[in-house]
């Protein structure tokens, strides 16, 4: 039996020396995308430092995997449950939108400035 030509792949050879997965990578991207392949966690935990979330996919817990999938990067400043305050100096209101609390956001939206 022949095996895939890709490094560290033990899948059965299908097309042009590659398994189905690696052949499709070459077809779609013009090259092997080994750096984007799934990372299998040996600990069963997320690879993000300080995260104890259970492994979900590509080395990440579900929360971090969705961030990577949707935004292309981790976005710790926007994680659920983290309280962000208004960016107006002296205001400690809870963030609503575009860096402002509800009061300041409405002022910006309606008048174009904070007063």
C-alpha positions, 0 to 999 in steps of 0.5 A: 500500500502507498502512503501520502508524500506529505511529511508525517502523514500516514494516510493512504495515497489517492491522487498524485502521491497525496492523500485526499486532504493534502491533494485538496490543499495543493489544489486550493492553495497551490501548496501544502498548508502544513502549518494550518493543519490541526494540532492535537493537544496532548494535554487535552487543554487549550494551548492559549496561555492561562486558559484551562479550557477543554481542547476543542479543535486545532489546539484551542478550546471552543471559545478561542477556536471561534475567535481565530476562525471569525477574526483570524486572531485571538481577541482577549480584550473582547472576551465574554465576561470581561468588563470594559469601561467607557473611554471618556476620561473620568467616566467609569460606565460599562462599555456599550459600543465603539468604546463608549458607555450608553450615555456617551455613545448616544451623545456621539451618535446624536450630536457627533461629540461628547459634551 
